[in-house]
Amino acid sequence: MTKILKNIEPQLIECTLPIFGFDLSGREYELNMARAAIEEMKISHPDPRQSNVYGEWMSPKNGHELNDKFKPLCDLVVNITTQVWCDVFLGGKEPHEVPGTEFRIWQCWAIEYGDGGYAASHNHFPSFFSCVLYLESDNESAPIIFGNNTPRPALKNAFYLFPGTLQHAVPKNRGRRVAVAMNILKKNPDE
């Protein structure tokens, strides 16, 4: 490929993007399976990954491909994403009424933070949506900060779904915090 432009520099602009928050406390099966997956992943993949996350441990980003116990949670996240997409963005239409409303989990990983762990500001482009679920959280756990300064608490079983382009960060944490994060893409019609 011949390069047409020599230097491509993105320009960041402020815009309003939605965040969808849910309490998944009633989904014990999916939560317990994810907890079991994490315990197994800590044995099978004990070395933390290097990334913008500075925690005690982080699984590989294809955790859902490495451990089937993430599947129930991944299926639930796809269902939640589809419902949000149809109800909020498509005016309440059913998925079968609009082609291209199917989603898939592209990446799924677990993160454990202890005292002082944090995540530098980042986004998950090119993901269509991203999400985080807090499986464990102490009362003093740091919130997730969306945009410039929109905090949301890291409460146990709290689930946040947001556009993959939304900048977010985690300030220095106190206590213990265990999360599962996912990146979500729209399915191609031929998938």
C-alpha positions in Angstrom: 0.0 0.0 0.0 1.3 3.4 -0.9 0.9 6.0 1.8 -1.1 9.0 0.7 -0.5 11.1 3.8 2.8 11.4 5.7 1.6 12.3 9.2 -1.8 11.4 10.5 -2.6 13.0 13.9 -6.0 12.5 15.5 -7.7 15.4 17.1 -9.7 14.7 20.2 -12.9 16.5 20.9 -15.3 16.6 23.8 -18.7 15.0 23.2 -21.5 13.5 25.3 -21.6 9.7 25.2 -24.0 7.5 27.2 -23.1 5.1 30.0 -25.5 2.3 30.9 -25.2 1.0 34.5 -26.9 -2.1 35.9 -26.8 -4.2 39.1 -26.2 -7.9 38.2 -26.6 -9.2 41.7 -29.4 -11.4 40.6 -27.3 -13.2 38.1 -25.4 -15.5 40.5 -24.8 -18.3 38.0 -22.9 -16.1 35.5 -21.1 -14.2 38.3 -20.0 -17.5 40.0 -18.8 -19.0 36.7 -16.7 -15.9 36.0 -15.2 -16.0 39.5 -14.3 -19.7 38.9 -12.8 -18.8 35.5 -10.6 -16.1 37.1 -9.3 -18.5 39.8 -8.4 -21.0 37.1 -6.8 -18.3 34.9 -4.6 -17.2 37.8 -3.2 -20.8 37.8 -3.0 -21.3 34.1 -1.8 -17.7 33.3 -0.1 -16.5 36.5 2.1 -13.8 34.9 0.3 -10.4 34.6 0.1 -8.8 31.2 1.8 -5.5 30.5 -0.7 -2.8 29.5 -2.1 0.6 30.6 -3.5 -1.3 33.7 -1.2 -1.4 36.7 -2.8 -3.9 39.0 -1.8 -7.1 40.8 -2.8 -9.4 38.0 -4.5 -9.2 34.6 -5.4 -12.2 32.4 -4.8 -12.4 28.7 -7.4 -10.4 26.7 -8.8 -13.6 25.1 -9.8 -15.1 28.4 -13.2 -16.2 27.0 -11.3 -18.3 24.5 -9.0 -19.8 27.1 -11.6 -20.7 29.7 -15.2 -21.7 28.9 -16.4 -20.6 32.3 -16.5 -17.0 31.0 -19.1 -18.1 28.4 -22.3 -17.6 30.5 -21.2 -14.1 31.4 -20.3 -13.3 27.8 -23.7 -14.6 26.6 -25.4 -12.4 29.2 -23.3 -9.3 28.1 -24.3 -9.9 24.5 -28.0 -10.1 25.5 -27.7 -6.9 27.6 -25.9 -5.1 24.7 -28.5 -6.2 22.2 -31.4 -5.1 24.5 -29.7 -1.7 25.1 -29.0 -1.2 21.4 -32.6 -2.1 20.4 -34.4 -0.2 23.2 -32.3 2.9 23.3 -30.8 3.3 19.8 -33.5 1.6 17.6 -36.5 2.9 19.4 -37.7 -0.4 20.9 -37.5 -2.5 17.8 -36.8 -6.2 18.1 -33.4 -7.5 16.9 -35.0 -9.5 14.1 -36.6 -6.3 12.7 -33.3 -4.6 12.0 -30.4 -6.4 10.2 -27.0 -6.0 11.8 -28.1 -5.9 15.4 -26.1 -9.0 16.5 -23.1 -8.5 18.7 -20.1 -10.7 19.7 -17.5 -10.5 22.4 -14.2 -9.7 20.8 -12.1 -9.6 24.0 -12.7 -10.6 27.6 -10.2 -10.2 30.4 -10.0 -10.1 34.2 -8.1 -7.6 36.4 -7.3 -7.6 40.0 -6.3 -4.4 41.7 -4.8 -4.0 45.2 -3.7 -1.0 47.0 -2.2 1.5 44.6 -3.3 -0.2 41.4 -4.7 2.0 38.6 -5.5 2.3 34.9 -4.2 5.2 32.8 -6.7 7.0 30.7 -7.6 5.0 27.6 -10.4 3.9 25.3 -11.2 0.7 23.6 -11.4 1.8 19.9 -12.3 0.1 17.6 -14.8 -1.7 19.8 -18.4 -0.8 19.3 -19.2 -1.1 23.0 -17.1 -2.0 26.0 -18.1 -3.0 29.5 -16.8 -3.6 33.0 -18.3 -5.8 35.7 -17.0 -5.6 39.3 -17.1 -9.1 40.9 -15.4 -7.9 44.1 -14.9 -4.4 45.5 -14.0 -3.0 48.9 -15.8 0.1 50.2 -12.7 2.2 49.5 -12.2 0.9 46.0 -11.5 3.7 43.4 -14.3 4.5 41.0 -14.0 4.3 37.2 -13.7 7.8 35.8 -15.4 8.3 32.4 -14.5 11.3 30.2 -12.8 14.2 32.0 -14.4 13.7 35.4 -17.6 11.5 35.5 -17.0 8.9 38.3 -19.1 5.8 38.7 -18.6 3.6 41.8 -16.9 0.3 41.6 -19.6 -1.5 43.6 -19.8 -5.3 43.8 -21.8 -6.6 40.9 -22.1 -3.2 39.2 -22.0 -3.5 35.4 -21.3 -0.5 33.1 -21.8 -0.7 29.3 -20.3 2.2 27.3 -19.2 3.2 23.8 -15.7 1.8 23.0 -14.5 5.2 22.1 -15.2 6.7 25.6 -12.0 7.6 27.5 -11.9 6.2 31.0 -9.4 5.6 33.8 -9.1 4.2 37.3 -7.3 6.4 39.9 -5.1 4.7 42.5 -7.1 2.1 44.2 -7.4 1.2 47.9 -8.4 -2.3 49.0 -9.2 -5.2 46.7 -11.1 -4.9 43.4 -11.7 -7.7 40.9 -13.2 -6.8 37.5 -14.0 -8.4 34.2 -13.8 -6.2 31.1 -15.0 -6.9 27.6 -14.9 -5.4 24.2 -17.9 -5.9 22.0 -18.2 -5.7 18.2 -21.2 -5.9 15.9 -21.2 -9.2 14.0 -20.5 -9.2 10.3 -23.5 -10.4 8.3 -21.6 -13.5 7.1 -20.5 -14.6 10.7 
